[in-house]
Amino acid sequence: MTFGTTGQVTPATDSDVATAATWSREDWLALADRMLAAARPFASPGHALITFPGPEGGYGRAVDGLEGFARTFLLAGFRIAGARGVGLDELVDRYTAGITAGTDPSSPDRWVRLDEHPQAKVEAASIALVLDMTRPWIWDRLPSVVRERVVDYLRPAVGDDTYPRINWVWFRLVVQTFLRSVGGPHSLDEMNEDLTTHDGFVRGDGWMSDGPHRAYDHYVGWALHLYPTLWARMAGAADLAEQRRERDLAGLDRFLSDAVALVGADGSPLIQGRSLTYRFAAAAPFWVGAIAGVPSVSLGRLRGAATRIVRHFVANGALDERGLLTLGWHGPWPRLAQSYSGPGSPYWASKGLLGIALPADHPVWTSVEEPLPVEERDEVRAIHAPGWLVSGTRADGIVRVVNHGTDHAVEGATVSDSPLYARLGYSTATTPVLDDSGWASPLDQSVTLVDDAGRVTHRAGMRLLTVHVDTDGVGVAGSRALAHWVDPDPGQRDHGGGRVGRSRPAGHLTVYSLVRGPWELRLTRVDGLADGVEAAALRLRIGGWAVAGDATATAGGGVAVVTGAHLTSWLESVHGGGTAGVTAVPHGGPLAGGLVVPWLDHPVRPGAWAATFTELSRVPATTARRACRAVVDEEGRGLHLAVDWPDGISTSTRLDTERAGPTPAS
């Protein structure tokens, strides 16, 4: 695997390069060296297993040790490749010893095999990728007997059709590509099959779903775009990669145009989707763009985005006092882990340091870091594949996503809502409620029906009606869902999606969002109720943004406001009425402190629209605000909305509310 350079580049002299917001290549290398040194004490005697402290992972200690080795090997490989092996003899020797022991069936350090546990298939791909990337310094120097053992260890990937048809197809493909390059067993039919499966994930504008579900999350960047770019540079991929290189580059380029707009000014990625404990792996796609040479996003902006993300986590305690990554977001928060997570899992974050694989003379290291879009201007954009409106505001640096199309399910499904995917809103400054209540009873950024027993409906399976930005610059999105109660089946493993179980329909809900700056005007209508469900026994509940930390709250008169140290969540009934309240969730999310969620309850009146104003900003609640005023007129098949926003701007929006029929039950 090679990373090209255009030749020696004269170092930049722009004084901005030396500002506090900039990391030099030496800063990146120092972080990598710190992380690798911190991992070393937890290696087994033969260096093949790195078992980090903490509770045993869901797959057992043997898998934990393999995971710790493979994921730190990613980081070690990037370090070795970028330095061309110079001055890193000890690091090379350490991981070479680990490969030697791990592939020895008689060694007490031997690795779990691919045909013994599925997780080994994930880790084998990292090992194969780095063996290719560091070929002159590790693989080429291995004794022939060890090379044969490596091939034997990777061999079960060939002919194995049990790899899930999600990002895992790349694990089989990467392993077989490496095997092909060293004269080992491989199947071109299976390799082409995996490429075809990957192409089936494409949804448009560079976006891909992680499998057949509407699973749009960080895996789009740190897996589904990362692997094609790195795979194309593997020795065994040249002929297969050439025919798709331009297409993959175009998709990556288009995706990154959106991705840079999803990073907050403080460097926080969107707190949405599974595997969030991988933290600054979210920086990986920006380095991938630099490696691939995307034309539309500059090297300075790519590097700046990566720096901000990694620096955000380092500054907020992601590395503990020992220099170790733990299960959590900033600091430890074990509940953020999925059932497959172990103490070595967070080291998937190594992908966020992919840039150190680029040599010192690569132009990315002499490009001046550029600001993120949210640091330059206010912007609302529509991303069609996931059904997102993205609103970034320069004054507070927050990026918000209003979600009408992502749920980690398929249209018409009646599973429960995953708080990681199915909420109406996510941001770079807030977390969804992720304790048991967040899975069982959606509240934050939700529209639900609540019965007299307190049971709360779910919206997964909703139909996306529209997502666009109108001529006034207002983001417009809508969805229609069969609101349903779910009694989950017992014993389900957490892989990020909603729970399956016995469901009962409550009625159809239509929700539209009009978005400008930090504000959303949310229109909600109960279209009709299911047989046997009485309006008098229900409440329509509108939930706002959850605020973490030492938050204070007020509620009354159709207004609920939650104020944290640097964040305000405002929820207000536009036309009055409704019962306002707040709910505290003491251990609800990975951000420091408990969560407090504002909400409004309304009587259920089928066919009538309820208009709610929401705000997420850093403007203190005590600051005088203009009220949001909206006139909602029904015009035949649609609505006309005349809105006076709190900043004094007036807009006019028309909605065709009858474009799509109700979402059917599955």
C-alpha positions in Angstrom: 0.0 0.0 0.0 1.4 3.4 -1.0 0.5 7.0 -0.4 1.8 9.3 -3.1 3.3 12.7 -2.7 3.8 15.4 -5.3 7.4 15.9 -4.2 9.2 18.1 -1.7 7.1 21.0 -0.7 8.5 24.2 0.8 7.3 24.6 4.4 4.6 27.2 4.8 5.6 30.5 6.5 2.1 31.8 7.1 1.9 32.9 10.7 -1.5 31.3 11.1 0.1 27.9 11.0 1.6 28.6 14.4 -1.7 29.6 16.1 -3.0 27.6 19.0 -5.7 26.1 16.8 -3.2 24.3 14.7 -1.5 21.0 15.3 1.8 20.3 13.6 2.6 16.9 12.3 4.9 16.5 15.3 1.9 17.1 17.6 0.0 14.3 15.8 3.0 12.0 16.2 3.4 12.8 19.8 -0.3 11.9 20.5 0.1 8.6 18.6 3.3 7.8 20.5 1.6 8.6 23.8 -1.3 6.2 23.0 1.0 3.4 21.9 3.2 3.8 25.0 0.2 3.7 27.2 -1.0 0.5 25.7 2.3 -1.4 26.0 2.0 -2.4 29.7 -1.2 -4.3 28.9 0.4 -6.6 26.4 0.8 -10.3 27.0 4.3 -11.8 27.3 4.4 -12.5 23.6 2.9 -9.1 22.7 0.0 -10.8 20.7 -2.8 -9.7 23.0 -3.4 -6.3 24.5 -6.0 -6.6 27.2 -6.9 -3.2 28.5 -8.2 -2.8 32.1 -11.9 -2.8 32.7 -14.8 -5.2 32.8 -14.7 -8.1 30.4 -16.3 -7.3 27.0 -19.4 -9.0 25.7 -17.3 -11.5 23.7 -14.9 -12.6 26.4 -11.2 -11.9 27.3 -9.7 -13.7 24.4 -11.5 -11.4 22.0 -10.7 -8.4 24.1 -7.0 -9.1 23.8 -7.2 -9.6 20.0 -9.2 -6.4 19.7 -6.6 -4.5 21.7 -3.8 -5.7 19.5 -5.5 -5.2 16.2 -6.8 -1.8 16.9 -3.6 -0.4 18.3 -1.8 -2.1 15.3 -3.8 0.3 13.1 -2.2 3.2 14.9 1.2 1.6 14.9 0.9 0.9 11.2 0.0 4.5 10.4 3.0 5.6 12.5 5.4 3.2 10.8 4.1 3.9 7.2 4.4 7.7 7.6 7.9 7.4 8.9 8.9 4.8 6.3 10.0 2.8 9.3 12.8 5.1 10.2 13.6 5.3 13.9 10.8 2.9 14.9 12.6 -0.4 15.2 11.3 -1.0 18.7 7.7 -0.5 17.5 8.2 -2.7 14.5 9.8 -5.4 16.6 7.0 -5.3 19.2 4.2 -5.8 16.7 6.2 -8.3 14.7 6.6 -10.4 17.8 2.8 -10.1 18.4 2.1 -11.4 14.9 4.5 -14.2 15.4 2.9 -15.3 18.7 -0.7 -14.6 17.7 -0.6 -16.9 14.7 1.2 -19.7 16.5 -1.5 -22.3 17.4 0.7 -23.6 20.3 1.3 -20.1 21.8 -0.5 -19.1 25.0 -0.9 -15.7 23.2 -2.5 -17.2 20.1 -5.3 -15.2 18.6 -9.0 -16.3 18.4 -9.4 -17.6 14.9 -11.9 -16.4 12.3 -13.8 -19.7 12.4 -13.9 -19.6 16.2 -15.6 -16.2 16.8 -17.1 -13.6 14.4 -15.4 -10.7 16.0 -12.0 -12.1 14.8 -13.2 -11.3 11.3 -13.3 -7.6 12.2 -9.9 -7.6 13.7 -8.3 -9.7 11.0 -9.2 -7.0 8.5 -7.2 -4.4 10.5 -4.3 -6.8 10.7 -4.3 -7.5 7.0 -4.7 -3.8 6.1 -1.7 -2.8 8.2 0.4 -5.7 7.0 -0.1 -4.4 3.5 0.5 -0.8 4.5 3.8 -1.7 6.3 4.9 -4.4 4.0 8.6 -3.4 3.6 9.1 -3.2 7.4 7.0 -6.1 8.8 5.7 -8.6 6.2 8.8 -8.7 4.0 11.0 -9.4 7.1 8.8 -12.2 8.6 10.3 -15.7 8.4 8.6 -17.9 5.9 7.1 -20.1 8.6 5.4 -17.1 10.2 4.1 -15.8 6.8 2.6 -19.3 6.3 0.9 -19.1 9.7 -0.5 -15.6 8.9 -2.0 -17.0 5.6 -3.4 -19.9 7.5 -4.9 -17.6 10.1 -6.6 -15.5 7.5 -7.6 -18.4 5.3 -11.1 -19.0 6.8 -12.3 -15.7 5.3 -12.3 -17.4 1.9 -15.6 -19.2 1.3 -17.2 -17.8 4.4 -20.7 -16.4 3.5 -21.7 -15.5 7.0 -20.2 -12.0 7.0 -23.2 -9.6 7.6 -24.2 -7.6 4.6 -23.2 -4.3 6.2 -19.8 -2.6 6.4 -18.5 -6.1 7.3 -18.2 -7.0 3.6 -15.1 -4.9 3.7 -13.5 -7.2 6.3 -13.8 -10.2 4.0 -12.6 -8.2 1.0 -9.6 -6.6 2.7 -8.4 -10.0 4.0 -8.8 -11.7 0.7 -7.1 -8.8 -1.1 -4.1 -9.2 1.2 -4.1 -12.9 0.7 -4.2 -12.4 -3.1 -1.2 -10.2 -2.9 0.9 -12.8 -1.1 -0.1 -15.8 -3.2 -2.6 -17.0 -0.7 -6.1 -18.4 -1.2 -8.8 -16.0 -2.4 -11.9 -15.9 -4.5 -12.3 -13.3 -7.1 -16.0 -14.1 -7.3 -16.4 -13.4 -3.6 -14.3 -10.2 -3.9 -16.5 -8.9 -6.7 -19.6 -10.0 -4.8 -18.5 -7.8 -1.8 -17.9 -4.8 -4.1 -21.3 -5.3 -5.5 -22.8 -5.5 -2.1 -21.0 -2.3 -1.1 -22.4 -0.6 -4.2 -25.9 -1.5 -3.1 -25.4 0.7 0.0 -25.2 3.8 -2.2 -28.1 6.2 -1.7 -27.0 9.3 -3.5 -24.8 12.4 -3.0 -22.0 10.3 -1.6 -24.1 8.9 1.2 -24.5 5.3 1.9 -26.5 3.3 4.4 -24.8 0.7 6.5 -26.8 -2.2 5.0 -30.5 -2.4 4.0 -31.8 -0.4 6.9 -31.9 3.4 7.0 -28.7 3.3 9.1 -26.9 6.7 8.4 -24.2 7.3 11.0 -20.5 7.7 11.4 -19.9 4.4 9.7 -20.5 6.2 6.4 -17.2 8.0 6.9 -15.0 5.8 9.0 -15.9 2.6 7.2 -17.9 2.8 4.0 -15.6 5.6 2.5 -12.4 4.7 4.4 -12.1 1.1 3.2 -12.6 1.7 -0.5 -9.8 4.4 -0.5 -7.3 2.3 1.5 -8.3 -0.9 -0.2 -7.6 0.6 -3.7 -4.0 1.2 -2.6 -3.4 -2.4 -1.5 -1.1 -4.5 -3.6 -3.7 -7.0 -4.4 -6.4 -4.6 -5.5 -4.9 -2.7 -8.4 -6.9 -4.3 -11.3 -10.2 -4.4 -9.4 -9.8 -0.8 -8.0 -8.9 0.9 -11.3 -12.4 0.4 -12.8 -14.1 2.1 -9.9 -11.6 4.7 -8.8 -13.3 7.7 -10.3 -16.7 6.7 -9.1 -15.5 6.1 -5.5 -13.6 9.4 -5.5 -16.6 11.3 -6.7 -18.8 9.8 -4.0 -16.2 10.6 -1.3 -15.8 14.1 -2.6 -19.5 14.8 -2.5 -19.9 13.2 1.0 -17.1 15.3 2.5 -18.8 18.5 1.3 -21.6 17.6 3.7 -19.4 16.0 6.4 -17.4 19.2 7.1 -20.7 20.9 7.8 -21.6 18.3 10.5 -18.7 19.2 12.8 -19.2 21.8 15.5 -16.9 24.7 16.0 -15.6 23.1 19.2 -14.7 20.0 17.2 -17.5 17.8 18.4 -18.9 15.4 15.9 -22.6 14.8 15.8 -23.7 12.7 18.8 -25.7 10.3 16.8 -25.5 6.6 15.7 -23.9 3.5 17.2 -20.3 3.0 18.3 -19.9 6.5 19.6 -17.2 5.2 21.9 -15.0 5.2 18.8 -14.8 9.0 19.4 -12.3 10.6 17.1 -12.5 7.9 14.5 -15.0 10.5 13.2 -11.9 12.4 11.9 -11.0 9.5 9.6 -12.9 10.5 6.5 -11.2 13.8 6.3 -7.8 12.1 6.2 -9.2 9.7 3.6 -10.1 12.8 1.5 -6.5 14.0 1.7 -5.2 10.6 0.7 -7.6 10.3 -2.2 -7.1 13.9 -3.4 -10.7 15.0 -3.4 -11.1 18.1 -5.6 -13.9 20.0 -3.8 -12.7 20.2 -0.2 -9.3 21.8 0.3 -6.5 20.1 2.2 -6.5 22.9 4.7 -10.2 22.3 5.5 -9.8 18.6 5.7 -6.8 18.9 8.0 -8.6 21.5 10.1 -11.7 19.3 10.5 -9.6 16.3 11.6 -7.6 18.5 14.0 -10.7 20.0 15.6 -12.3 16.6 16.2 -9.3 14.9 17.7 -8.3 17.9 19.8 -11.9 18.1 21.1 -11.7 14.7 22.6 -8.1 15.0 23.9 -9.1 18.4 25.6 -12.2 16.9 27.2 -10.6 13.9 28.9 -11.0 11.1 26.4 -7.5 9.8 27.4 -7.5 9.1 31.1 -4.6 9.7 33.5 -2.9 6.6 32.1 -3.2 7.8 28.6 -5.9 5.1 27.8 -9.2 5.3 26.0 -12.1 4.1 27.9 -15.7 3.2 27.0 -17.4 6.6 26.8 -17.5 9.9 25.0 -15.4 12.4 26.8 -14.7 10.6 30.0 -15.9 7.1 30.8 -19.6 6.3 30.4 -19.8 2.5 29.9 -23.5 2.6 28.9 -22.5 4.1 25.6 -21.1 0.7 24.6 -23.0 -1.7 22.4 -23.1 -5.4 23.4 -20.1 -6.1 21.1 -17.9 -3.5 22.9 -15.0 -4.5 25.1 -12.2 -2.5 26.7 -10.2 -2.5 23.5 -13.1 -1.4 21.3 -12.5 2.4 21.7 -9.2 2.0 19.9 -11.1 2.0 16.6 -10.4 5.7 17.3 -7.0 5.1 15.8 -8.6 5.7 12.4 -8.8 9.3 13.4 -5.0 9.5 13.3 -4.8 8.0 9.8 -3.1 11.3 8.6 0.2 10.3 10.2 0.5 7.6 7.5 1.1 10.5 5.1 4.8 11.4 4.8 6.2 14.7 6.2 6.4 16.1 2.6 2.8 15.5 1.8 1.0 18.9 1.0 -1.5 18.3 3.8 1.1 19.1 6.3 2.0 22.4 4.8 -1.5 23.5 4.1 -2.8 26.1 6.5 -5.7 24.8 8.5 -9.0 26.4 7.4 -12.1 27.0 9.4 -15.1 24.8 9.3 -18.3 26.0 7.6 -20.0 26.6 10.9 -17.1 29.0 11.8 -17.7 31.1 8.7 -21.4 31.5 8.3 -24.9 30.4 9.3 -26.1 27.7 6.9 -29.1 25.4 6.5 -28.6 22.5 4.1 -30.7 19.5 3.2 -29.1 16.1 3.0 -31.5 13.9 1.1 -30.4 10.3 1.7 -30.7 10.4 5.5 -33.6 12.9 5.4 -31.7 15.5 7.4 -31.9 19.3 7.6 -28.5 20.6 8.9 -28.4 24.0 10.6 -25.1 25.4 11.7 -24.9 28.8 13.5 -21.7 30.8 13.6 -22.5 32.7 16.8 -22.5 29.6 19.0 -20.7 27.0 16.8 -23.5 24.4 17.1 -24.5 22.1 14.3 -28.0 20.7 14.6 -29.6 18.0 12.5 -33.4 17.7 12.2 -34.1 14.1 11.2 -37.1 12.9 9.2 -35.5 9.9 7.4 -33.1 7.9 9.6 -34.3 5.3 12.1 -32.0 2.2 11.6 -35.1 0.4 10.3 -37.1 0.2 7.0 -40.2 2.0 6.0 -43.2 0.4 7.5 -41.3 -1.4 10.3 -42.9 -1.4 13.8 -39.9 -1.8 15.9 -39.1 0.5 18.8 -37.2 3.7 18.3 -33.5 3.7 18.8 -32.5 6.9 20.6 -29.3 6.8 18.5 -31.2 7.0 15.2 -34.9 7.8 15.4 -35.0 11.1 17.3 -36.2 14.2 15.5 -33.0 16.0 16.3 -29.3 15.5 17.1 -26.6 18.1 17.6 -22.9 18.6 18.3 -23.8 20.0 21.7 -26.4 17.6 23.1 -26.9 13.9 23.6 -30.1 12.0 23.3 -31.4 10.3 26.4 -29.6 6.9 26.4 -30.6 5.2 29.6 -33.4 2.6 29.7 -36.1 5.3 29.6 -34.6 6.6 26.4 -35.1 3.2 24.7 -38.5 2.4 26.2 -40.2 5.8 26.2 -39.0 8.4 23.7 -39.1 11.9 25.1 -36.3 14.2 23.9 -36.7 15.5 20.3 -39.8 13.3 19.9 -43.4 13.5 19.0 -45.4 10.8 20.6 -48.8 9.7 21.9 -49.0 8.8 25.6 -51.8 6.8 27.0 -53.4 6.9 30.5 -51.0 4.2 31.7 -48.0 6.3 30.6 -47.0 4.1 27.6 -45.3 6.1 24.9 -45.4 5.4 21.2 -42.6 5.0 18.7 -42.2 6.3 15.2 -39.6 4.0 13.6 -40.7 3.0 10.1 -41.8 6.5 9.2 -42.1 7.7 5.7 -40.0 10.7 4.6 -42.3 13.2 2.9 -39.8 15.9 1.9 -36.5 17.5 2.7 -35.3 20.7 1.0 -34.4 24.3 1.5 -36.9 26.7 0.1 -36.3 30.0 -1.7 -36.3 32.0 1.6 -33.5 29.8 3.0 -35.8 27.9 5.3 -35.1 24.2 5.7 -38.3 22.1 5.2 -38.7 18.5 6.1 -41.5 16.2 7.0 -42.4 12.6 7.8 -45.5 10.5 8.5 -45.4 7.6 10.9 -47.7 4.9 12.2 -47.2 5.7 15.9 -47.1 2.3 17.7 -46.6 0.9 21.2 -43.9 -1.9 21.4 -43.5 -4.6 24.0 -39.9 -5.7 23.2 -39.0 -9.4 23.1 -36.6 -10.3 26.0 -32.9 -11.1 25.5 -32.1 -8.8 22.6 -28.5 -7.8 22.1 -27.8 -4.1 21.6 -26.4 -3.4 18.2 -27.7 0.1 18.0 -31.1 -0.4 16.3 -34.5 -0.5 17.8 -36.1 -3.4 19.7 -38.4 -5.9 18.0 -41.4 -7.2 19.8 -45.2 -7.2 19.8 -46.5 -3.9 18.5 -49.9 -2.3 18.7 -50.8 0.7 16.4 -52.0 3.9 18.0 -52.5 6.2 15.0 -50.9 8.1 12.3 -48.8 11.2 13.0 -47.5 13.7 10.5 -44.7 16.0 11.5 -43.2 18.9 9.5 -40.2 21.0 10.5 -39.3 24.5 9.3 -35.7 25.3 10.3 -33.8 28.6 10.4 -30.7 29.2 12.5 -31.1 27.8 16.0 -34.9 27.5 15.6 -37.4 25.0 14.4 -41.1 25.5 13.9 -42.6 22.0 14.4 -46.0 21.2 13.0 -47.7 18.1 14.2 -51.0 16.5 13.3 -52.7 13.3 14.5 -54.1 12.1 11.2 -56.3 9.4 12.7 -56.4 6.8 15.5 -56.3 3.1 15.2 -59.4 1.0 16.0 -60.1 0.9 19.7 -57.9 3.8 20.5 -59.8 6.8 22.0 -58.5 10.4 21.8 -59.7 11.1 25.3 -57.3 8.5 26.7 -54.2 10.0 25.0 -52.0 13.0 25.1 -49.9 14.4 22.2 -46.4 15.0 23.6 -43.8 17.2 22.0 -40.3 16.9 23.4 -37.4 19.3 23.0 -33.6 19.3 23.2 -32.1 17.6 26.3 -29.6 19.7 28.1 -26.7 18.2 30.2 -24.9 19.5 33.2 -26.2 21.6 36.1 -29.3 22.7 34.3 -32.2 24.8 35.7 -35.7 24.7 34.3 -39.0 26.5 34.2 -42.3 25.4 32.8 -45.7 27.0 32.6 -48.0 28.9 30.3 -47.2 26.7 27.3 -43.4 27.3 27.6 -40.7 25.0 28.9 -37.1 26.2 29.2 -34.0 24.4 30.3 -30.8 26.3 30.8 -27.4 24.7 31.4 -24.0 26.4 31.9 -23.6 27.2 28.2 -26.8 26.0 26.5 -30.5 26.8 26.4 -33.3 24.6 25.2 -36.5 26.5 24.6 -39.9 24.8 23.8 -43.0 26.9 23.3 -46.5 26.4 22.0 -46.9 28.9 19.2 -50.6 29.4 19.6 -50.8 28.9 23.3 -52.3 26.0 25.2 -50.8 22.8 26.2 -49.3 21.7 29.5 -45.6 22.4 29.8 -43.2 20.3 31.9 -39.6 19.2 32.3 -38.2 15.8 33.1 -34.8 15.2 34.7 -32.8 12.1 33.7 -30.0 11.9 36.3 -27.7 9.4 34.3 -29.2 9.8 30.9 -26.2 10.4 28.7 -22.4 10.6 28.3 -22.0 14.3 28.7 -21.1 15.6 32.2 -24.1 15.8 34.6 -27.6 14.6 34.2 -30.1 15.5 31.5 -33.2 17.7 31.6 -35.7 17.6 28.9 -38.5 20.1 28.2 -41.9 18.9 26.9 -45.4 20.0 26.0 -48.6 17.9 26.3 -51.7 18.7 24.2 -55.1 17.0 24.0 -55.4 14.8 21.0 -57.6 16.4 18.3 -57.3 14.3 15.1 -57.0 16.5 12.0 -55.8 19.6 13.9 -52.3 21.0 13.6 -50.3 21.8 16.7 -47.4 24.3 16.2 -44.4 24.3 18.5 -41.3 26.5 18.5 -38.0 25.0 19.6 -34.6 26.6 20.1 -31.2 25.2 20.9 -28.6 27.9 21.4 -26.0 29.4 23.8 -28.2 32.5 24.3 -29.1 32.6 28.0 -32.7 32.1 28.8 -32.8 35.5 30.6 -32.0 37.3 27.3 -35.0 39.1 25.9 -36.4 37.2 22.9 -39.0 38.1 20.3 -41.7 35.5 20.1 -41.9 33.2 17.1 -45.2 34.0 15.3 -46.8 31.7 12.7 -50.0 31.9 10.8 -51.0 28.5 9.5 -53.6 28.5 6.7 -54.9 25.3 5.2 -55.2 25.6 1.4 -56.7 22.6 -0.3 -54.1 19.9 -0.3 -51.6 21.8 1.7 -50.6 24.5 4.1 -49.4 28.1 3.8 -47.1 29.2 6.7 -46.3 32.8 7.3 -43.6 32.9 10.0 -42.1 35.8 11.9 -38.8 34.4 13.4 -37.2 35.7 16.6 -34.5 37.6 14.6 -37.2 39.7 12.9 -37.1 37.9 9.5 -40.4 36.9 8.0 -40.7 33.9 5.6 -43.5 32.3 3.7 -43.6 28.5 3.1 -46.1 26.3 1.3 -46.4 22.6 2.1 -48.1 19.9 0.2 -49.3 17.8 3.2 -51.0 15.1 1.2 -48.1 14.0 -1.0 -47.8 10.6 0.6 -50.3 8.3 2.2 -50.1 6.9 5.7 -47.2 4.5 6.4 -48.6 1.0 6.5 -48.0 -1.4 9.3 -45.6 -4.2 8.5 
